[in-house]
């Protein structure tokens, strides 16, 4: 399994996964059974001898009763930083073996909004997501297909899709060069409004 460092903190992610697994009372063998990932891979991940992909991290998060974005936020080495630089090495491979694009967080730490930039991601996959909050999917460059609520929608550069909370959806890019921005209120958060007097 391959991937790139997350916010410069591979040790942070491995420590978060280890602590969450232990808090859930799971052995590596039990986590392996829940995730369909090998016990050897999980051990290497927790010991810093390998990295993970987004898809593997989603499996781990599911087994731990959380989300991949929450694990990444908890592992962020600069959780209060307000700027994410393009040159920062925050990309994570989308799929095992790194061949299907990458994703990087555009927000540090556990914030009220999450924003992710996907590059590529052409594997169609059958996993659908349904979130507790609304989500905006915007195509920066290229073309994607979104399947939401049983409807298939093709979006091109500059197009956006507003996904209402609770609607099961999935999407994929048509080319490895496609760039897609996903913005949503973070899981477990609510929209806050500033008081202006």
C-alpha positions in Angstrom: 0.0 0.0 0.0 1.3 3.4 -0.8 0.5 7.0 -0.1 2.2 10.3 0.7 2.6 12.1 4.0 -0.3 13.8 5.5 0.3 17.4 6.6 3.9 16.4 7.1 2.9 14.1 10.0 2.9 10.4 9.2 3.8 9.8 12.8 0.7 11.8 13.8 -1.6 9.6 11.7 -0.1 6.4 12.9 -0.4 7.5 16.5 -4.0 8.6 16.0 -4.9 5.2 14.4 -3.1 3.3 17.2 -4.8 5.3 20.0 -8.2 5.0 18.4 -7.8 1.3 17.8 -6.8 0.7 21.5 -9.6 3.0 22.8 -12.1 0.9 20.7 -10.7 -2.3 22.4 -9.6 -3.8 19.1 -6.6 -5.9 18.4 -4.8 -5.6 15.1 -6.3 -8.9 14.1 -9.8 -7.6 14.8 -9.2 -4.3 13.0 -7.9 -6.3 10.0 -11.1 -8.4 10.0 -13.3 -5.3 10.1 -11.3 -3.5 7.4 -10.4 -6.4 5.1 -6.8 -5.0 5.2 -4.0 -7.3 6.3 -2.9 -7.4 9.9 0.7 -7.0 8.6 -0.2 -3.8 6.7 -2.0 -2.4 9.8 1.0 -3.2 12.0 3.4 -1.6 9.5 1.1 1.5 9.3 1.0 1.9 13.1 4.8 1.4 13.3 5.6 4.0 10.6 6.9 1.5 8.1 4.3 2.2 5.4 1.7 4.9 4.5 -1.9 4.5 3.6 -4.3 5.5 0.9 -7.5 7.4 1.3 -9.5 4.2 0.5 -7.7 2.2 3.2 -8.0 5.1 5.7 -11.8 5.1 5.0 -11.9 1.4 5.9 -10.0 2.0 9.1 -12.2 5.0 10.0 -15.4 2.9 9.4 -14.1 0.2 11.7 -13.2 2.8 14.4 -16.6 4.6 14.1 -15.3 7.8 12.6 -14.4 9.4 9.3 -11.1 9.6 7.3 -11.3 13.4 7.4 -11.6 13.3 11.2 -8.6 11.0 11.5 -6.6 13.3 9.2 -7.6 16.4 11.2 -6.6 14.7 14.5 -3.2 13.9 13.0 -2.5 17.3 11.6 0.8 18.7 12.8 -0.4 22.3 12.5 -4.1 22.1 13.6 -4.5 25.8 14.2 -2.7 27.1 11.1 -5.0 29.2 8.8 -3.0 28.8 5.6 -2.4 25.7 3.6 0.4 26.2 1.1 0.3 24.6 -2.3 3.9 23.5 -1.7 3.0 21.7 1.5 3.2 17.9 1.2 -0.3 17.1 2.3 -1.4 14.8 -0.5 -2.7 11.3 0.2 -3.0 8.7 -2.6 -6.7 7.9 -3.3 -6.2 4.2 -3.9 -3.9 1.4 -3.0 -0.7 1.4 -5.0 -1.1 5.2 -5.7 -2.2 4.9 -9.3 -5.6 6.7 -9.1 -4.8 10.2 -8.1 -4.5 12.0 -4.9 -6.4 14.1 -2.4 -5.2 16.9 -0.1 -6.9 18.8 2.7 -7.2 22.5 2.1 -8.0 23.1 5.8 -5.8 22.4 8.8 -7.1 20.6 11.9 -10.6 19.9 13.1 -12.4 22.9 11.6 -16.1 23.6 11.1 -15.6 23.3 7.3 -13.7 20.6 5.5 -12.4 21.2 2.0 -10.6 18.6 -0.1 -8.9 18.9 -3.5 -9.0 15.7 -5.5 -6.7 15.2 -8.5 -7.7 12.3 -10.7 -9.7 9.5 -9.1 -10.9 7.6 -12.2 -11.8 4.4 -10.4 -15.6 4.1 -10.3 -15.9 2.2 -7.1 -19.3 1.2 -5.7 -19.0 2.8 -2.3 -21.6 5.5 -1.7 -21.4 8.2 0.9 -24.2 9.9 2.8 -23.2 12.7 5.1 -25.0 14.5 8.0 -24.4 17.8 6.4 -24.7 19.3 2.9 -21.7 19.1 0.5 -20.6 21.1 -2.5 -18.7 19.3 -5.3 -17.1 21.7 -7.8 -15.0 20.8 -10.9 -12.0 23.0 -11.1 -10.7 21.3 -14.3 -11.9 18.3 -16.3 -15.0 16.3 -16.1 -16.6 14.0 -13.4 -19.7 11.9 -13.1 -21.8 12.1 -10.0 -24.4 9.5 -9.0 -26.7 10.9 -6.3 -30.1 9.8 -5.3 -30.1 7.3 -8.3 -29.5 10.1 -10.8 -26.3 10.2 -13.0 -25.0 13.7 -13.6 -21.9 14.7 -15.7 -20.1 17.9 -14.6 -17.5 19.8 -16.5 -15.0 22.5 -15.7 -16.7 25.2 -13.6 -19.8 23.1 -12.8 -20.9 22.4 -9.3 -23.3 19.9 -7.6 -24.9 20.7 -4.3 -25.5 17.4 -2.4 -28.1 17.7 0.3 -27.4 16.0 3.7 -28.3 12.3 3.7 -28.3 11.8 0.0 -26.3 8.7 -0.9 -23.7 9.7 -3.6 -20.5 8.8 -5.3 -18.4 10.3 -8.1 -15.4 9.7 -10.2 -13.1 11.7 -12.5 -12.9 11.0 -16.2 -9.2 11.7 -16.5 -6.2 11.6 -14.2 -5.7 15.4 -14.7 -9.2 16.2 -13.4 -9.3 18.5 -10.3 -12.3 18.5 -8.1 -13.0 20.5 -4.9 -15.3 19.2 -2.2 -16.5 21.5 0.6 -18.8 20.6 3.4 -19.6 21.4 7.0 -17.5 18.9 9.0 -19.2 15.8 10.5 -20.7 16.5 13.9 -20.5 20.3 13.3 -23.2 22.9 12.7 -23.1 26.1 10.7 -22.2 29.0 13.0 -23.1 32.6 12.2 -21.2 35.6 13.6 -23.2 38.2 15.4 -22.7 41.6 13.8 -23.8 44.5 15.9 
